[in-house]
C-alpha cells in the first residue's frame, strides 16, 4: 500500500474516493459504518487502493497459558501481573506437568521476536505496540519513557531473575519456539498467533489465550488498504470499481473467501459450512483455497463474510475452530487504542531512522536490566537521557502532531 500511495501521488494510480462513493455503495456503507475511511486515506487526502475489511482482531500474537498445568496445580487463570507471577512460579516449583521431574518446565518462553514487551498489552491503559504509544490519564504518552514502563521492567526483571523465563529469552530466534514446544509437555506459556503453531495440533487445547485484565487489549481496526488499485491507463475505472464492490457483501465475501457454494464449499445438516475436497478444485484445503479463492496471506479486496468464523464447521480444522473461539474471547476485551496516524513521506523518512535505533535500544536495555548486567534504579535516568539523545523528543513531537490532527477530524 505504500507503493500505491506513492504512485498515486505521482499520478500513476488514480484517486478512488469519489468513484467509490458513486459506484461502490457496499464498500461505502461499510467504511461509513466503521469510520473506516481514515484507514485507507493517504497523507494527501486521497484514497488510492481498495481495502481488505475483516474483523477487529488482535494486533499482536496471543499470550497462551497452560490450562492443563493450572488444573493440575488447582490454580485459577491470573487476572493481574502479580497473579501471573504466582502462577508461573508454581509452574516452575511444583512439577506442573506431573512427570516427576520438577526441573523440566519452562514457565514462560520468549525469543527475539516474541519478547516480554508483548506482556505490555495487559496494561490498564490503551497501548499501541508498533509506535509504543499509550493513552495514560487521557493524554498521549511514549510509554517506554514513563513510570508505568519502569514498573513493568521491574516485573520482567523479577520473572527472569527468579528463573520463570527461559534463560535464552533475549537471544534465541523465534524458529526455536516450535521445536521446543513440540519436544514434550514443557511450556507453561508463550506468545503465538495460535497455540498449535508452537505445541502442535495434538496439545493446543491444553492452552488458553489469557483473558485481558482490563478492556484495553490492542485490536486492529480490521481494515487494511492495498488490496487493489487502478492505474491512469484504465479507460473505464467506474466499471472496475463497481465490479470490485461486489466483494463487499456477505455473498461476495463468501465468494472471495470460500469460493463457489456446491463447488468448493457446502453447508452441512447443522448449518455449518465445510470445504469440498476432490471435486476438481483440489484434494486438500490448501489447494482448494489457492485455486478457487482470493483469500490468503496478502491483502485482498473483500469483506470477511460473517459465515467464515461463525458458521465454520469444527470438522474443517478443529484447531482453527478452537483458535477462533479463544480469539473471540480475547477480542471482547479489546480497543483500537489510537486513531489512524497518517504520516507524510517526509515524516516517515525521519521516523524510520529514529524509531529503528530507539526500538533496538529499548530491547537491549530490557535485556541488560532483566539479566542483571545493570540495575533498573542505577541506570533509569541514563536510559531516559539516551532516548532523548537518540531523538525521542522529536519522534514524539511528530506522533503528537499527527495524533492531534487525527482526533480533530
Secondary structure, DSSP 8 states (H G I E B T S, - for coil): -HHHHHHHHTTSB---HHHHHHH-HHHHHHHHHTT-GGGTB-TTS-B-SEEEE----BSS-EEEEEHHHHHHTT-----SHHHHHHHHHHHHHTTTT-SS-TTS-BSB---SSS-GGGGGGGSSS-EETTTTEEEETTEEEEGGGSHHHHHHHHHHHHHHHTT-B-TTTTTS-TTHHHHHHTSSS-BSEEEES-HHHHH-TTTGGGEEE---SSTTEEB--SEEEEEE--BTT-S-HHHHHHHHHGGGSHHHHHHHHH--BTTTEEE-TTS-EEE--SSSS-SSHHHHHHHH---SSS--SEE--HHHHHSB-TTT-HHHHHHHHHHHHHHTTEE--S------HHHHHHHHHHHHHHHHHHHHHHHHHHHTSS-HHHHHHHHHHHHHHTTHHHHHHHHHHHHHHHHH-
